[in-house]
Amino acid sequence: MVAKLFIDTNVYLDFLMQRGPDWQRAKAIFKMAESGIVKIFTSSSSLINVMYVMQTYKLDREEIIAHTNAILSFTTLVNPDNTAFEIALLSGFKDLEDAVQYHTALEIKGVNYFITSNIKDYGKASKLLPVITPGEFVELHSSGS
């Protein structure tokens, strides 16, 4: 069975900017997606934020387009609906953007994991959708779980 993963904005940025301890594990997840081993979802607002940050890192237009097209080749974009926003606003998450991302992921049928580099921001996450780091997912996948 193919695992379905919702990828948070920071995981794309870690990979693209080669930052943080998990960027190579993010790369491994994206390679799994390219090979059809996992299916990746994210919100369109995440991808918009990724493009914005690439601009702040002074990548040129062609690089941003190339990176965005690469992401789109293995990522399915989803959009939160009113219900996701309404639930997110009442969820008790400290960061409302994180709440919207998480509750958008919950609406995806069969999603297995929410992958983020900022676990601490998801203390209010439900047991329905585990929140793990790229490293934790790679470890789980390599152990056959």
N, C-alpha and C positions, 0 to 999 in steps of 0.2 A: 504494500500500500504506500502511495506517495504521501509524504507529510506535507501539510499545508501550513505555511508560515506567514505571519504578518510581520513585516520588517519595519522597525521604527526609523525615523529620519536619521538619527545619530549613527546607525549602523552603516547606512550608505555613505555618510560623510566620513566615518572612520576609515572605510575602505578607500574611497576616492582620494582622501587627503593623507592616507597612510599614517593615521594618528591613533594613539591609544594602544593598549595592550592587545586588543582583540581584532585589529584590522585584518590580519592574515586569516583569522577564523571567519571573518565576514567574507573575505575573498573565497574561502573554501565553500561557504554556503552558496554564494553566487555561482560558483562552478558546478555545484550540485544542481542548481536550478537550470543552468544551461544544458546539463546532461539529462534533465528530466527526472532526477532523483527526488527533488522537492518541488513544490509549487509555491511561488512567492506572491504575496499581495502587499500592497501599501496604499495609502490614500493619495489622491492627486495633490492634496495640500503638502504632503511630505515631499513629493517630487518637486513641487514649486519651491519649497524651502531649500531643498538640495541645490537647485539651480541658483537661487539667490545667494547662498553661501559660496558656491563656486565663483560667482561674480565678485564677492568680497575678497576671495583669495586671489583675485586678479587673473583668473583663467580667461582666455579669450573666447569669443563667441563660438568659434569652430570647435574648441575643446569642450565647451559646455554642451553643445549640440551632440557631439560624438559620445560623451559620457551619458547624456540623457537617452540617446537612442540605444546605447548598450543596456542601460537599466530597463528600458521598455521592452527589450528583446526577451527578458526573462521574468518580468514583473507584470502582474495584473493590477491595474488601478481600480480602486473602489472609492466611493464617495459616501460620507456620512449622510444619513437622512435626518429629518427633524427629531425622530425618536432617539437616535444616538446622541444628538446634542442635548436633548432634554434630560436624558438619563445621566449623561456625563456631567452636566451642570449640578446635579444633585448627588453625585457619587462620593463626594468627600475627598477627591483627589486634590492635592495642593496645587498642582499645575493643571489648569483647565485644558490646555492643548493636549497634554498627555492623556487626560480623561477622554477627550473626543477620539483620539487615536485608538485607545484601548476599546472603547465602546463601539467604534466602527469595526474593529477586528472581531468583536463578539458577534456581529451580525453576519459574518461570512460562514456559510454552512460548512461544517467539518474542519474549521481551522484548528490546528493542534497546539501551536505555540505562538506567543508574542515575543519577538526577539528584539532586545534593546541593550544598549550599553549602560543605561542608567536604571538599574534594577531598583535603586532606592526611591525613585519617583513613582513606583507602582505598588506601594504598600497597601493601597485600597483595592487592588485587583481581586477579582473573585477566583474561586477554585476552578471555575469552568474553563478558564483559559490561562494556563501556566505562563508566567513571565520569566524568561531566561536570557542569559547572555549568548552571544555567538559562540563563545568558547564552550559553554555548557551544552549547547545544541550539538556542536561538532563532537564533543565527548560522548553524548548520548547516542548519536548516530554511529560513531565508530565502535561503540560497545554492542551495537545491534539492538538497542532498545527502541 
